[in-house]
Amino acid sequence: MDIEIYYFSGTGNSLHIAEEIGKRIAGTKLIPIVSLLNRNIIETDAELVGFVFPIHLAMSPVPVREFLGKLDIKSAEYVFAVATRAGSQHRAFIDLENILKKKGKVLDSYFSLNMASNDPKFEDWQPATDEEIADLEAEVQNKLDSIQKVILNREKNREKDTNFTTPLPAFSILSMLLPFLNRFYDVEFYSNSKCAGCGTCEKVCLSGKVKMVNEKPVWQEDVQCFYCDACLNYCPEQAVQIGSNRFLKSYTEENGRYSHPYATADDIAGQK
Ligand SMILES: Cc1cc2nc3c(=O)[nH]c(=O)nc-3n(C[C@H](O)[C@H](O)[C@H](O)COP(=O)(O)O)c2cc1C
């Protein structure tokens, strides 16, 4: 059986899930989405095709939608998606279904997994403790066992969470407004005086927005940020910050940082 999983991950949660599914289903090929974005058409000849990615702003990340738009997926007999998230409702699967529909395909199954938050801009946010991560991981492992069975049996499984309705009801006002609202998400990053000029932010930046200039990071204005927060979370000095603006008060100067315990900066950079 030919199975390909295309993944995107800013801080390693989704990378971990892609790898775990890979371990459970022999012959799975893991392919980083970012490595393919410079192509006009992306071809797959796999029978089973999956997507693993984090939820960003209650949707799928921009690069995931861009990738899917370019994907020639004619060969796929079964298509699935797994979203990792910090626990809130989302409409990511509606986005994916809409893109797939234009290609004459359906999303046969989809699942959401609760993992630690990697978004430190909020007041009183703190990175998950080792104990919290272990509890989340235990739930994830259980759920991955059922996900494995669903995929191998090629079952239709449009998941309804126990705690959440997933995805957001397609025709709720909020759900319909989200793609529009997301266009206004425009946070700015900067580095403070703790910056040691090591270049980790440039290394992990998946969009190519961060460039080191005179040993300091510069976020290029003409490059679209993927908002994966890798630069923020992997900076060894916690020097990278999100600035406040008129819509958002950012607390990154006060808060800690998160990256998945098994995912190094090299693992994240390896997606490019
Ligand atoms: C900019 C941004 C927006 C996010 N929005 C959401 C959200 O709407 N709902 C949610 O549950 N988690 C949200 N998260 C949390 C991530 O989805 C979650 O931590 C995910 O597992 C990170 O995966 P990764 O390490 O593979 O990037 C957001 C994270 C970032 C950086």
The ligand as an SDF file (V2000), in Angstrom:
LIG
                    3D

 31 33  0  0  0  0  0  0  0  0999 V2000
   -0.6090   31.8160   15.3300 C   0  0  0  0  0  0  0  0  0  0  0  0
   -1.1980   30.6220   16.0410 C   0  0  0  0  0  0  0  0  0  0  0  0
   -2.5630   30.4670   16.0840 C   0  0  0  0  0  0  0  0  0  0  0  0
   -3.1250   29.3620   16.7540 C   0  0  0  0  0  0  0  0  0  0  0  0
   -4.4900   29.2270   16.7390 N   0  0  0  0  0  0  0  0  0  0  0  0
   -5.0540   28.1700   17.3690 C   0  0  0  0  0  0  0  0  0  0  0  0
   -6.4820   28.0040   17.3570 C   0  0  0  0  0  0  0  0  0  0  0  0
   -7.2180   28.7680   16.7430 O   0  0  0  0  0  0  0  0  0  0  0  0
   -7.0070   26.9530   18.0300 N   0  0  0  0  0  0  0  0  0  0  0  0
   -6.2250   26.0480   18.7130 C   0  0  0  0  0  0  0  0  0  0  0  0
   -6.7860   25.1280   19.3150 O   0  0  0  0  0  0  0  0  0  0  0  0
   -4.8600   26.1750   18.7140 N   0  0  0  0  0  0  0  0  0  0  0  0
   -4.2680   27.1950   18.0670 C   0  0  0  0  0  0  0  0  0  0  0  0
   -2.8980   27.3450   18.0700 N   0  0  0  0  0  0  0  0  0  0  0  0
   -2.0780   26.3420   18.7880 C   0  0  0  0  0  0  0  0  0  0  0  0
   -1.5010   25.2870   17.8500 C   0  0  0  0  0  0  0  0  0  0  0  0
   -2.4700   24.8550   16.9130 O   0  0  0  0  0  0  0  0  0  0  0  0
   -1.0180   24.0230   18.6160 C   0  0  0  0  0  0  0  0  0  0  0  0
   -0.1700   24.3360   19.6550 O   0  0  0  0  0  0  0  0  0  0  0  0
   -0.3580   23.0640   17.6140 C   0  0  0  0  0  0  0  0  0  0  0  0
   -0.3260   21.7740   18.1650 O   0  0  0  0  0  0  0  0  0  0  0  0
    1.0590   23.4780   17.2320 C   0  0  0  0  0  0  0  0  0  0  0  0
    1.5520   22.5360   16.3040 O   0  0  0  0  0  0  0  0  0  0  0  0
    3.0160   22.5910   15.6810 P   0  0  0  0  0  0  0  0  0  0  0  0
    3.9730   22.4440   16.8410 O   0  0  0  0  0  0  0  0  0  0  0  0
    3.0650   21.4020   14.7850 O   0  0  0  0  0  0  0  0  0  0  0  0
    3.1630   23.8820   14.9610 O   0  0  0  0  0  0  0  0  0  0  0  0
   -2.3000   28.4030   17.4030 C   0  0  0  0  0  0  0  0  0  0  0  0
   -0.9010   28.5680   17.3310 C   0  0  0  0  0  0  0  0  0  0  0  0
   -0.3550   29.6620   16.6600 C   0  0  0  0  0  0  0  0  0  0  0  0
    1.1470   29.7940   16.6000 C   0  0  0  0  0  0  0  0  0  0  0  0
  1  2  1  0
  2  3  1  0
  2 30  2  0
  3  4  2  0
  4  5  1  0
  4 28  1  0
  5  6  2  0
  6  7  1  0
  6 13  1  0
  7  8  2  0
  7  9  1  0
  9 10  1  0
 10 11  2  0
 10 12  1  0
 12 13  2  0
 13 14  1  0
 14 15  1  0
 14 28  1  0
 15 16  1  0
 16 17  1  0
 16 18  1  0
 18 19  1  0
 18 20  1  0
 20 21  1  0
 20 22  1  0
 22 23  1  0
 23 24  1  0
 24 25  2  0
 24 26  1  0
 24 27  1  0
 28 29  2  0
 29 30  1  0
 30 31  1  0
M  END
$$$$
